[in-house]
Amino acid sequence: MSQVEQKLAEMDLALPEAGAPAGSYVPTVRTGNLLFVSGQVSVDAEGTMIKGRCGETMGVEEGQAAAQRCALAILAHTKAAIGSLDKVSRIVKLNGFVNSSPAFGDHPKVINGASDLMLELFGDKGKHARAAVGVANLPFGVAVEVEAVIEVAS
């Protein structure tokens, strides 16, 4: 078990299975030392999609929990691609998309659910650039989708 997975266990969290894509794409692409992880949608620990719209059917804290689940899925795909999360050199960038009502403006707070997990697990290597964007809808009506660029050891 990697050091990162040990930290997850101490937080009472676990990586989900790295699921198959829901479209015509691959979950990860590696070029050089960069791993691009396709957008991961919010799915709970039982495998049920976390659906909803921030500002209408869910609040910031529920959105943060959904974003954290996206980050766990990103890490599951990262592990599948490189073998061990201990090979992560840096979380370079997260792009977060929040299914939200037109009046909702706390997208950055929602995506903090993903960002805070990366910081807690990777320390300084988890500091990253980021975008947090509100959208009118997401696939399957999920609450949050997050994609990542991760630097990995060669």
N, C-alpha and C positions, 0 to 999 in steps of 0.2 A: 504494500500500500504506500502510495506517495505521501510526502509530508503534507501536501495540499489536501489530500483525501483524509488524512488524520485530523487536520484542522476542521474539515467539514463534519467529521464524525463528532468532534468535541462540541460543535455547534448544533448537533442533532440534525444534520442535513446529510443527504446522500445524493450522488449523481444519478440521474435517471438513465434509462437506456438511450443510446444515441439512435433516435428514430430515423426511418427512411424519409426521403424528401416527399413532399406532397405535390410536386410538379416536375417540370423538365429542367432540373438543375441538380448539382451535387451539393452535399452538406458542407464540404470544405474544399478549398483549393490552396495548395502550397506553391509559392514561387520564391525561391531562395530561402531566406529565413523568415519569411512572412507567411502566416496562415490566415486566410480569409474564411470566416465562418458565416455561412448563410444565415439569414434572419431566422431566429427561433421564436416561436409563439408561446404564449403563456399556457402551460399545462401543469396541473397539480401533481402531487406525489402519486396519486392513484391513476394518472394517465388521462384525466378528464380535462378538457380545454377550459381555461378560465376565461369566460366570456363576460362582456359588459362594456359600459361606456363611462369613463371617468367624468364626473360632473352630473351624471344622470342616474346610473344604476350602481355606481361604486364611488368611493372616496379615494383620497390620496393614499391612505394606508393600505387599502386593498390593492390599489394599483402598484404600490411598492412591492408588495408580496408577489404579485404577478410578474413584475420585472425581475425579481430575484429568481423566480422559477425559470425565466428566460436565460439568465446568466448561468444557472446550473446546467441547462441544456447545451449552452455554448461550451461549457467545460467538458461535458460528456462527449461532444463531437471533437473537441480538441484532443482529449485523451485517445479517442478512437483513431485519430489521424497520426498522432506522434508517439503513442504508447504510454507516456507518463506525463502527468501535469508538472512534475519537477523539471521538465525540459522547457517550460515556459520562461522566456527571458524577460518579457514585458507585455503587458496589456497595452497596446498602442492606441486603439480607438474603439469606442462603442457608439453605435447609432441606435437610438431608441425611438420607437414610434408608439404613440399613445392614442388609443381609440377614445375620442373625447368629444364632449359637447362643444358647440361654438364658444360658449362663455368660459369654458375651463381654461385656466392659464398656468396650472401647476405641473406642467409636463416635466420640468427639470426635477421636481421633488419626486415624481413617480419613478423616473429613470434612476434616481439615487438608489433604488432598491437593487439594481444591477451593479451600479458603480461601487456602492458601499461593500458589497460582497467581494468584489475584485480587490478592493483595498484591504479588506480584512484578511483575505487569503494570501495575497501576494505582497503586502507591504508596499514599499516604494516601487516595486516592479508592477504593482497594480494601478499606479497613477496613470491616467490616460486622457487623451483628447476625447471629446464627446459631442454629439448632437442629441437633442431631445425635442421631438417634433409631434405636434398634435395632428391627428388625421381624422377624416370623417368616418372611416371604417377600416377594418383589418380583416385578413382572411378568416373565414369561419366565424366572424364576429368576436374574435378574441380581444382581450383588453389591451395587451401589450405585445410588441415584437421588438427584439433586439438582435443586431448583428455585430460582428466584432472583427478587428484586425489584431492579430497576436504575433509577436516576435517569438520564435522558438530557436532552441539550440540546434546547431547543425549536427 
